[in-house]
């Protein structure tokens, strides 16, 4: 993430808060939502790179979050499958 330790601690605390508030979400789904709040990334590829995880894993969780009506997909690149997304308030 390229952030200071305090920022990482705050990010992880937000992931925990989101996970506790909605038990349907796993840690990665909660991290995607926290990533929006902390401006880590607003797209699947950027989030995958920021956290050093596979893009396919992020895509799967983005779809789950959309199915749970926790975020909306605002754009998609058909060639790369990159999704732009935003939280649903």
ChimeraX attribute file (.defattr): number of C-alpha atoms within 10 A of each C-alpha:
attribute: neighborCount
match mode: 1-to-1
recipient: residues
	/A:1	13
	/A:2	9
	/A:3	10
	/A:4	9
	/A:5	9
	/A:6	9
	/A:7	13
	/A:8	14
	/A:9	12
	/A:10	14
	/A:11	19
	/A:12	17
	/A:13	13
	/A:14	19
	/A:15	22
	/A:16	16
	/A:17	13
	/A:18	19
	/A:19	19
	/A:20	14
	/A:21	11
	/A:22	10
	/A:23	10
	/A:24	12
	/A:25	17
	/A:26	15
	/A:27	16
	/A:28	15
	/A:29	23
	/A:30	24
	/A:31	25
	/A:32	26
	/A:33	27
	/A:34	23
	/A:35	22
	/A:36	17
	/A:37	15
	/A:38	15
	/A:39	10
	/A:40	20
	/A:41	22
	/A:42	20
	/A:43	23
	/A:44	25
	/A:45	20
	/A:46	17
	/A:47	22
	/A:48	18
	/A:49	13
	/A:50	14
	/A:51	14
	/A:52	10
	/A:53	12
	/A:54	13
	/A:55	17
	/A:56	14
	/A:57	13
	/A:58	23
	/A:59	18
	/A:60	13
	/A:61	20
	/A:62	25
	/A:63	17
	/A:64	16
	/A:65	22
	/A:66	17
	/A:67	11
	/A:68	12
	/A:69	12
	/A:70	16
	/A:71	20
	/A:72	18
	/A:73	17
	/A:74	11
	/A:75	13
	/A:76	14
	/A:77	9
	/A:78	8
	/A:79	6
	/A:80	9
	/A:81	14
	/A:82	18
	/A:83	22
	/A:84	18
	/A:85	21
	/A:86	18
	/A:87	17
	/A:88	12
	/A:89	6
